[in-house]
């Protein structure tokens, strides 16, 4: 193994904090390395082993922020989203998921419908975020002159896209093995020609062929189909970087520590490819609520980008990802306190933007669209309170707060629908007593009569203020609702409120 392969990995974590935002630091490195005339290619890659979640999105968010910073510096830039669907399906996952039955050790892309569904949903989410261009098709394909490309590795490998480099790596297997400290046979795996599975043992490498034994079907053969010979992860990454001329790539910190992929492959770039390793943007973990580990999509339960977009605008989501240093871990939760705190932090950030604060303005330039407003908006806590007190009437609350608050009102309503708790959930068993006086509501109210009113109308002991109920329904309708309960034990106003999408119901978006 090269004596220098493990040296200098700490450079990946060194940052120039004089820049107004960390994305400008990485962008400046790329400008200095390639000069103003070169289009910089930034890759964001992920494996569709499960639904893409808020942890996966940090990879794409980092790529997008550096891309935006390059554009601000006047440098041409392109984002390449690479779906690693040529990775093998873990047999344990295939045994756990009925849709993957029989696909264990085969490429993720071989389970075509499942893989397409996962990738297309992520593309749709990125379009709604304003990251993937609107002109991209459902698979993320774009015109040739676009600053966005989407690749599917399963299709590219089987089409022979990488065969010239695969052959080069096979010819140089001895040197590559020394640089990585591994036996050459361990640097490649073969998808069996007979059963299509990757559970094979490489027995002998030739310049244009590989002899292997398949542990799944028992085949013992030599293949000349080089597209079926997949380099191990470290080499696979360098192969694609070389072919696509990738200049920059975000990576989780577990890929950047001593002895990691990014550290060990330095020797490959320096001594075999004679090229720069891409500028790496290391990023920390994204955690959910009280979870101690990183989010997992393949195990299920991971919060997705769509979950965030139901209750937050794209620029606030990008603020949450762009605000901490990329090296820092951070946590996302849609519980009440952290949800409101996220909006409060964003509102304070916009106040600093309006005041011309340098770092706030720099981040705002990276995350905001051309038409984004920075004017003050009502706080999320206030909006949630108004929706509760106005019985979840979005139009009425929007009219009260003004058109500029319409988006925030919709997101608050969506949060209440999915994550909140309705004041009518606290029902009580007590029966209401007589309430009407001469066929009308009483002029004077006591604590007991208020309680009787809410028991009658909603089956609860409290609710929105009476003046708010009169404003929403009108006095005559309140009287009719009291009579409906007295005559038929019906609560029509309760049913009207519950006809609105209510907390705990299915997705309101």
N, C-alpha and C positions, 0 to 999 in steps of 0.2 A: 504493500500500500504506500502511496506517496506520503512522504513525511510532512508535506505541507497541506494535505487535504483537510486537516482539522484545524488549521490556523486561520484566524481572522474572522470567524463566524460572528464575533461580537460586533463587527462592522455593520452587520445587518440591523443592529439595534441602535446605532449611533445616529442622532438627529441634530440638525442645526436649528435650535429653538429661536433663532432670531427671525425666522420667517413668521408671517402672521398666522399661518396655519400649517399643520404638518404636511398636507397634500402639496403645498408649494415647495417644500423641501425636496420631496421625491421628484416633482416636476422639474425643478431646477437642475437636479443631477442628470436627468434625461436630456435636458437642453444642452448642458455642458458636454455630455458624452457624444451626442449625435449631431449637434449643430442645427441651425435653423431650417435647413432644407429637407430634413428627413421626417417622414411620417412615423410617429412613435406608435408601436403596437402594444397595447396593454391587454393581457389575457386574464380572464376570470374563468376558472374551471371548477366543475363539481360533478359528482357521480350521482345519477338518478336512482340510488338504491331505495329511496323513499321520498315522500313529499319534501320539497325544499322549504326550509324553515328560517327563522329569524337569525340563526347562527350562520347558515349558508349565505344569507343576504349580505353579511358583513364583507365577504369576499368581493361581491359585485359592487357594493357601496364604496369600498376603498378604491376599486378600479375606476369607478365613475368620478369620484372626487379628484383623483389625480388627473384623469382625462380633462375635467373642467379646468383644473389649475393650469394644465398645459395650454389649453385654449386661451386662458387669460394672459398667458405669457407669449402668445402669438405663435405657438408651435402646433403643427398639424398632428392630429392624434386619432387613433382608431381603437375601439374596444372589441375584443374577440371573446365571445362567450363560447367556451368549449365544454360540451357535455361528454363526460368520460363514460360513455355507455358501452365501451369495449372491455370494461372491467368485469371480472367474473361475479356471478351471483353467489353469495355465500350459501352453502348447503343448508345451514341452520335456518336462514331466512326463507329459503325455498320450502323447507319443511313446515314453517310457521304460517306462510301465506298461501292460501289456496290458489291464488292467481299465478303463483310462481311454481306450482307443483310440476315437477319434471324438468325444471330449468336450472337446478342446482349445478354450479360450476360452468354454466354457459354464460355468454356475454349478456349484460343487462339489455343491450339493444335487441337481443334475440326474442325477448318477451316484448314484442313490438308494440302492441296496443297499450300495455301498462307504461312502458318507457315513454311513448309518445304523449300519453295523457299527462304524466308528471312534468315533462319538459314544456309542453304547451301551456300548462297552467302557470309555470314560472314565467314564460315569455309574456303571457297576458298580464301578469302582475307587474312585470317590468315596464310594459307599455303604459299601464295606469299610473305608474310612478313617474313617467316621463323620461325613463332611462333608455329603454329600447324604442327606436323610432316608430312612429305611427304607421309608416309605410311598410314595415316588416310584415311578412305573412305570419300565419299561425305558428310556424316552426322557427320564426325569427330570421328567415331569409330576407335579404335586402338587396337593392340594386348595387352594382359594382362600385359606384362612386359614394356609397354611404359610409359614414364613420362608425358603422356597427356591422359585425359579422357574427354568424352563429355556425358552429361546426358540431357534427355528431361523429365521434371517433369510431363507432361501430361501422358506419358506412364508409368512412374515409380509409380505414384499414382494409376492409374487404374490397374496396375499389382499387387497391394497390397504390394509394397516394404516397405512402411512406416506404415502398419497397426499395428504392435506391438507398435510402439511409439505413433500412433494416439490413440490407446486404453489406453495407459498409461496416455496420456494427458487428455483424457475424464475422467478417474478415478480421476485424480488430478485437475479437473477443478476448484474446490472451492479454493484450495491453489493458483493455478496459477492466478485466478481472483484477489485474495488479493494482490499478488506480483505485478501485473500490474495495480491495481486500477480499474478494470473493472468487470462488471457482467459476471459470467461464460458463459452465453448464447451468449455473444457478442464475445467470443474468437473463435467461430467456425462458418463456413457457410457451407451449404449443396448444392451440385449440385442436383437439383430435379431429382428423378428417372423417373418421367413422361415426363418432357419436356427438361431436360438436362441443364436448366438455373440455375444460381447461385443467382437469385433474391429471396432468401428465408429468412424467419425469424425463428431462432431457438427457439423452445418453451420449450423443456425439454431435458436435457442431461441424458442419462443412461450410465451404465458401458460398454455396447456394442451396444447401439442404440441411435438414435437421433430422436425426434419428431419435425417436422417443418411444416411451412405453406409457400407455394409458391405464391408469388405475381404475377407471370407470368401466370401460368395456373390454379391457385386456388386449387391445391392439398393440402390436409391436411392429413399427414400420418407420419408413423414412419419407418425409414430405419435402417436396420442392415448392409447395405453395407458401411462399415467404410471407404473404399477408396474414397467414394463421400463426406466425411466430411473433409473439408479443414480448417486447423487452420488459424486464422487471421495472417497477415503478420509477426508480431513479433514472434509468436509461430512457424509459418511455417519455419522461418529461423533457429530457435534453433533446431527444429526437424531434419532438413536436416544436420545441422552442427553436431549434435549428431550421426546420422546414418552414415554419410560419414567420421567422425573423421576429420573434417576440422580444420586446425590449424591457418589459416591466410586468410583474405579476404579484398580486397580493398572495400571502400565504399565512396560515395559522402559525402561531409561535412554536407549536410542536414540530413543525417542519423546518424550523430555523435554529434550533438549539445545536449544541455541539454533538456531532455524530449524526445529525439529521440529514434528510435529503438535500436541503439547500447547502449544507456544510460540506457533505461528502462529494457532491457533484462539482464543486469548485475545481477539483483536479481534472475532471472530464473536460470542462470548458477550456481550462488553461493549457493542458498538456495533450489533449486529443483533438478537440474541436478548434483550438487556437482562436477562441472567441470570448467575448465578455459573457459572464453570467448575467441574466437579466437583473435589473434593479428590483429588489424584493421589497415589498411593503408588508412587514410583519404585523399581524394584528392579534389582539387578545380574544378571549372567549366572550360569547354572549350567553348569559344565563337567564332563566325564567324564574320569576317569583322566588321561592325558597330553595330551588334546585342548587346543589353544590357542584354538579358537573355540567358539561356543555350540553346544548340541546341536541336531541337525536331525532331524525326524521324516519330512519328505517325501523326504529322501535315504536314509532307512533307517538302521538301526543305533543309533538313539537308545534309551537305557535308559528304560524305562517305569516308571510308578508300580507296576504289578503286579510288575515285577522287584524293586523294593525291598520290597514287602509279602511276597514269598516268604521273605525273610530278616530282616525287621525288623517289629516291631509298629507300628501307626499312630502312637502317641504318640512313639516314637523318631524316626520320619520327620518328624513335625511339629516335634520338637525340633531336628533338623538344619536345617530351613527357618526356624524362628523364632529360633534362637540368634544367628546373625549379624545385624547391622543390615541392613535391607532394601536399603540402598544398596550393600552389599558383594557382590562376586562370591564364589562358593564352589564347591568341587569335590566331586563324589560319585564314589566308586569302590567296587567290591565285591572288589577284590584283598584279600589276606589282611590286610596291615598296616592300611590305612585302614578296613577292615570292623571289625576288632577295636578300633581307635582310636575309632570311632564309639560302640561299646558302652561303652568305658571312659569316654568323655566324658559319656555319658548317666548312667552310674552315679555319677560324681563330681557331676553336676548334681543327682541325687536326694539325695545326701548333703547338699548345700547346702540343698535343699528341706526336708529333715528338721531341719536346723539353724535354719530360719526366715530364711535369707538373703533379703532383700527382692526383688532382681531375679530370683533363681531361683524364688521363690514366685510372682511375677507371671507368668512364662512358664509355669510349671506350671499355673496357673489357666486359661491360654489353651489349652493343648494336651491336658489330661487329662480323661477322663470321670469321672463321679461315683464309679465303683467302682474306679478305678485305684489300685493299691497303690504305695506309695513305699518299702517295706521293701527291705533289701539283698538282692541276688541274686548267685549265683556269676558271676564274670567270664566273658566269652565265650571267652577263650583257654582257661580251665579246662574249659568245657563241650565245646569242640571236641576238646581232648585226651582227655577221658573217652570221647567218642563213638568216637574212633579206637581207643582201647585196649580198649573194650568191643565192638569189631567192629560199630559203628553201630547198636547195640541201644537204640532210643529209650526203650522201657519200662524197661529195666534202669537206664539213666542217670537217668531221671526218678525212679525209686524211690530211687536213691542220693541225689539232690539235694533231693528233696521236691516236693510238688505245686506250690508257688509258682514253681518253675523250669520247669514243663512247657512253657510257651510258648517260653521261651528255648532249651530243648533242641530243640524242633521247628524253630525257626528256624536253629539251628546245624546240624541235620541237613540242612535244605534248602540251606544254604550249601555244605556238604560235597558234597551231591549235584550241585550245579550248577557250583560254582566251585573246589572243593577238589581234592586229589589223594589217591588211595587208597594206603595203604602197600603194598598188593599190586600196584600198578602197577610197582614196581621188581623185576620178576622177573629171575632169573638162569638161565643155561643149565646150571650145574653140577648133576650128579646126586647125590642124597643117598646116604649109605652105610648100613650096618646100624646099627640103633639099639636094638631091644628086647633086654632081658636077661632070660632065663628067661620070655619072654612078656609082660614088663612094661617100663615105662619105667625107666631107670636111677635109682638113688637119688641118686647124685652127678652133678653136671653140670659140664662144662667148656665153655669157649668153643666148642670144636669140636663137642661134642655138641649144644649149643644151636643152632648153625648147621645141623647135620644135621636137627634136629627141624623147624625152620622151612622148610628146603628140602623136607622130606618132606610137611609138612602144607599149605604154601601156595606153594611154589616161590620163596620169598624167603629172604634171609639173616638177617632179623630181623623182629620184629613185637611184639605186646603181650606183657607179661611172662608167664612160664609160669604163675605163680599166677593170673593173670587168665584164661588159657585154661582152667585146671582149674575155675575158678569158673563160667565161661560154659558149657563143654561137659561137664565131668566127666572124671575120669581114664580111666574105662572107654571113653568115646567117643574120647579122644585115642589110646588104644592101638588101638582098632578102625580109626581113620583111618590110623595108621602101617601096619597090616597091609594095608589096602586099597591103599595105594601099593605096598607090597612085592609083593602078589599080582597086582594088576591095573593098576598105575600110575595109580590114581584118587586124587583129592584131594577127598573129600566135604565136608570142613570149608571148604575154599576156595569150593566151590560154594554152600555155605550162606551164607557171608558175602556173596558176590557176588549172592545172591538178594535181599539188601537193596538198595534204591535206592542206587547208589554214585556217587562223584564222576565227573562227565563224562557221566552218563546224562541223559535228558530230564527235564523239569520234574517235581519230586517233589510239587508242591502239587496 
